[in-house]
Amino acid sequence: MRGRKNHIKVDQGPKLIGAYAVSDVATHDSQELEFLIEKDDTSQKLYADVAYFGQEEYIERCSMM
């Protein structure tokens, strides 16, 4: 396979990009989550598509809702 995918964390308020990752098209989206959210995101809401299901443990460690 050829191609790349963009993974972006956007702040809900000012709509600024907080984190950005690029992966090979063969990499599953859920593998990029740990590069996007950080401990600084504590208590923030996380909106993600179904590709991130199964990542609840990591999301809880960052205390995201």
C-alpha positions as CSV (number, residue, x, y, z in Angstrom):
1,M,0.0,0.0,0.0
2,R,1.0,3.6,-0.6
3,G,-0.1,6.7,1.0
4,R,-0.1,8.6,4.3
5,K,-2.8,9.5,6.9
6,N,-3.0,12.7,9.0
7,H,-3.9,12.5,12.6
8,I,-4.8,15.8,14.3
9,K,-5.7,17.1,17.8
10,V,-7.6,20.3,17.6
11,D,-8.5,22.5,20.6
12,Q,-12.3,22.9,20.7
13,G,-12.2,26.6,21.7
14,P,-9.9,28.5,19.4
15,K,-9.7,25.6,16.9
16,L,-5.9,25.5,16.9
17,I,-4.0,22.4,16.1
18,G,-2.4,21.1,19.4
19,A,-0.8,17.9,18.0
20,Y,-0.2,16.5,14.5
21,A,1.0,13.1,13.3
22,V,1.4,11.5,9.9
23,S,1.4,7.7,9.5
24,D,1.6,5.2,6.7
25,V,-1.8,4.2,5.4
26,A,-1.3,0.7,6.8
27,T,-1.0,2.0,10.4
28,H,-4.2,1.7,12.3
29,D,-5.5,5.0,13.6
30,S,-5.6,3.8,17.2
31,Q,-1.8,3.4,17.2
32,E,-1.4,7.2,16.8
33,L,-3.6,8.2,19.8
34,E,-0.7,8.1,22.3
35,F,1.2,10.7,20.2
36,L,-1.8,13.0,20.1
37,I,-3.1,13.2,23.7
38,E,-1.0,14.2,26.7
39,K,-1.4,14.5,30.5
40,D,-2.0,18.3,29.8
41,D,-5.3,17.2,28.2
42,T,-6.7,16.1,31.6
43,S,-10.5,16.7,32.0
44,Q,-10.9,17.7,28.3
45,K,-13.5,16.0,26.2
46,L,-12.3,13.6,23.5
47,Y,-14.2,13.4,20.3
48,A,-12.9,10.6,18.1
49,D,-14.2,8.2,15.5
50,V,-14.7,4.4,15.9
51,A,-11.1,3.8,14.9
52,Y,-10.1,4.7,18.5
53,F,-12.4,2.2,20.2
54,G,-10.3,-0.1,22.4
55,Q,-8.1,2.7,23.6
56,E,-10.2,3.4,26.7
57,E,-7.3,2.4,29.1
58,Y,-5.0,5.0,27.6
59,I,-7.7,7.7,27.5
60,E,-8.5,7.0,31.2
61,R,-4.8,7.3,32.1
62,C,-4.9,10.8,30.6
63,S,-8.1,11.5,32.6
64,M,-10.0,12.4,29.5
65,M,-13.8,12.2,29.3
